[in-house]
Amino acid sequence: ATMEAMLSPTYTHTDFAGVSFDRPGWLDYVGRRQGQSTTIDFDALAVRRFGDMAVVNGINDIHWHGGDEDEPNDQRIRFTQVWRRDGESWIREAFHATPVGRDD
């Protein structure tokens, strides 16, 4: 319910592996991750606002454990998010990730 409330009806998501999702596909993916432990650290965060739109760039260090493989997994990405003001709330319109090395 939290993810549904924060995503635009026209939401698009491209993950670090290059897989693209529309809103229903992303919500289905997130729902299948039940039982997995994920933490996401943010670094080098920058927000630029243009009226009712905002672009957020930064780095995520993603750590997850569980699911099909019981081994912990780590990924570092640079991301871009596009947010849009919808009444009193901000909703995410788009997300795009690119994998980067630990020194980036």
N, C-alpha and C positions, 0 to 999 in steps of 0.2 A: 504494500500500500504506500509506503514511503517513496519507493522508486517511482511508482505510477504518478504520484502527486508532483514529483520534481521534473518530469520529462514532458516535453512538448508533444502534442499529437503527431507532429511531423519529424520527430527526433530521428537522427542518424548517428551511428556509433561505428567507428573503425578501430579495432583493437591493435595491439602491438604486433600481431601475426598477420595483419592485413585483412582480417575477416570483417566484413561489413554487416551491420544489423540495422533493420528498421526498428521502430519502437516495440511492436509486438515480439519481434525476434530477440531483442535485447532483454525484455522482461522475462521471456521464456528461459533464456540462458541464465539470467540471475536466479530465477526460481529453481533451476536444476542444481545450483551450487549450494543448496541447503546442506548443512552439516560440515561445510568447509570453513576453515578458519582463515580469514584474510585480514591483513593490516596494510594500510597504505600511508606512507610518509610523504609529505609534501616538502619541496625545496625550490628555491629560485622562483617563487610565485610572483607573477606580475598580472595586474588587472588593468585593463583599459576600458573605460566606459564611454559609450557613444549614445547619449540619450537613453532610450529604453533597451539598448543592446549593450552587452559587455563581452569582451574577449579575455579569457584567462589562459595564461601560458605558465608552464612550470615543469618540474621534474617530479615523478612519482617513483618511490622505491616500494615495490609491491612484494609482499611475502604471504604465501598461502600454503596451507597444509590440509590434506584430506582429499576426499573424492576418490577417483579411480586409482590414482597413484598415492601411496601413503608417504612418499618422500616429500619433504618441504621443497617448495619452488620459490625462486626469487627472480624478479625482473625489474630493470630500471628503464623508465621511459621518459621521453619528453612528450608533453601533451598540449593540445589546444582544445579549449572548451568555448562554445558560444552560448551565451545566456540571453534570455529575453524577458523583459518585465511584462508580466501578465496580471494586470490589476495591482494588487498589493504584494504579489509574490514574484519571484524570479524562477523561471523554468529553463531547463537546459535544452537547447536546440540541436547541438552537435558536439561530438567528441571525436578526436583523432589522436592516435598515439604512434610514436616511432621509438623502437628500441634503441638504447644508447649504452655505452660502456660505463663502468663504475667511475671512470675519471672525467666523464663529461659533465 
